[in-house]
Amino acid sequence: MPVLDPARRISVTEAHSLGVAGLVRDAEAGGDLVVTRHGRPVAAVVSTQHLAALRVLEDDLRDAALVVLRMAGDAGVRGSLDDTIAAFGFDRTELEAEPDADLAAGRE
């Protein structure tokens, strides 16, 4: 499905004459409209089905960009959880004791 079909363009004046009901009717029928002012696109009316598809594509693109960024910055070095905890100045025993200390002090 194309993001916006450039063939379905109407002017602001035409959109006004269609009215909200006409714009909604076209969107319900699956017809995306690009509203133009002085020949330049300024708004779009799309069906909720198309909007949902666009949001899925946006999420997929964001995920793909994150994967590419992680791959580009991955030096291949892996460490253990204990090494990571130590890098923050803690040890596992100390962290595991915190919830018990909080409960004993009446904090949840």
C-alpha positions as CSV (number, residue, x, y, z in Angstrom):
1,M,0.0,0.0,0.0
2,P,1.5,3.3,-1.0
3,V,1.9,5.8,1.9
4,L,0.0,8.5,0.1
5,D,-1.4,8.2,-3.4
6,P,-0.4,11.5,-5.2
7,A,-3.2,11.1,-7.7
8,R,-5.9,11.7,-5.1
9,R,-5.2,15.4,-4.5
10,I,-7.9,18.0,-3.7
11,S,-7.6,21.6,-2.9
12,V,-8.7,23.1,0.4
13,T,-11.7,24.6,-1.4
14,E,-12.7,21.2,-2.7
15,A,-12.3,19.7,0.7
16,H,-14.4,22.4,2.2
17,S,-17.2,21.7,-0.4
18,L,-17.0,18.0,0.4
19,G,-17.4,18.7,4.0
20,V,-16.4,16.5,6.9
21,A,-19.0,13.9,6.0
22,G,-17.6,13.6,2.4
23,L,-14.0,13.4,3.6
24,V,-14.9,10.7,6.1
25,R,-16.9,8.8,3.4
26,D,-13.9,8.7,1.1
27,A,-11.6,7.6,4.0
28,E,-14.0,4.8,4.9
29,A,-14.0,3.6,1.3
30,G,-10.2,3.4,1.5
31,G,-9.5,6.5,-0.6
32,D,-6.7,8.5,0.9
33,L,-6.9,12.2,0.1
34,V,-4.1,14.7,0.0
35,V,-5.4,18.2,0.6
36,T,-3.4,21.0,-1.1
37,R,-3.1,24.7,-0.7
38,H,-1.7,26.6,-3.7
39,G,-0.7,23.2,-5.2
40,R,1.4,22.1,-2.1
41,P,0.3,19.2,0.1
42,V,-0.7,20.5,3.5
43,A,-2.8,17.6,5.0
44,A,-4.0,14.1,4.4
45,V,-7.2,12.2,5.2
46,V,-6.6,8.5,5.6
47,S,-8.7,5.6,6.8
48,T,-8.0,4.2,10.3
49,Q,-6.9,1.0,8.6
50,H,-4.3,2.8,6.6
51,L,-3.2,4.8,9.7
52,A,-2.7,1.6,11.7
53,A,-0.6,0.2,8.8
54,L,1.5,3.3,8.8
55,R,2.0,3.0,12.6
56,V,3.2,-0.6,12.2
57,L,5.6,0.5,9.4
58,E,6.9,3.3,11.7
59,D,7.5,0.8,14.5
60,D,9.2,-1.6,12.2
61,L,11.4,1.1,10.8
62,R,12.3,2.2,14.3
63,D,13.2,-1.4,15.3
64,A,15.3,-1.8,12.1
65,A,17.2,1.5,12.8
66,L,17.9,0.3,16.3
67,V,19.3,-3.0,15.1
68,V,21.5,-1.2,12.5
69,L,22.8,1.2,15.2
70,R,23.5,-1.6,17.6
71,M,25.3,-3.6,14.9
72,A,27.4,-0.6,13.9
73,G,28.5,0.1,17.5
74,D,29.0,-3.5,18.5
75,A,32.7,-4.2,19.2
76,G,32.0,-7.9,19.9
77,V,33.0,-7.6,23.5
78,R,30.8,-9.4,26.0
79,G,31.0,-9.4,29.7
80,S,29.3,-11.2,32.5
81,L,26.5,-9.8,34.7
82,D,28.9,-9.8,37.7
83,D,31.5,-7.7,35.7
84,T,28.8,-5.2,34.8
85,I,27.6,-5.0,38.4
86,A,31.2,-4.4,39.5
87,A,31.6,-1.7,36.9
88,F,28.9,0.2,38.8
89,G,30.6,-0.3,42.1
90,F,28.4,-3.0,43.5
91,D,28.6,-6.7,44.0
92,R,25.8,-9.3,43.6
93,T,25.5,-10.1,47.3
94,E,25.0,-6.5,48.2
95,L,22.3,-6.0,45.5
96,E,20.5,-9.2,46.5
97,A,20.4,-8.1,50.1
98,E,18.8,-4.7,49.3
99,P,15.2,-6.0,49.0
100,D,15.5,-7.9,52.3
101,A,16.8,-4.7,54.0
102,D,14.0,-2.6,52.5
103,L,11.4,-5.1,53.7
104,A,12.9,-5.2,57.2
105,A,12.8,-1.4,57.3
106,G,9.2,-1.3,56.3
107,R,9.8,0.0,52.8
108,E,8.4,-1.7,49.8
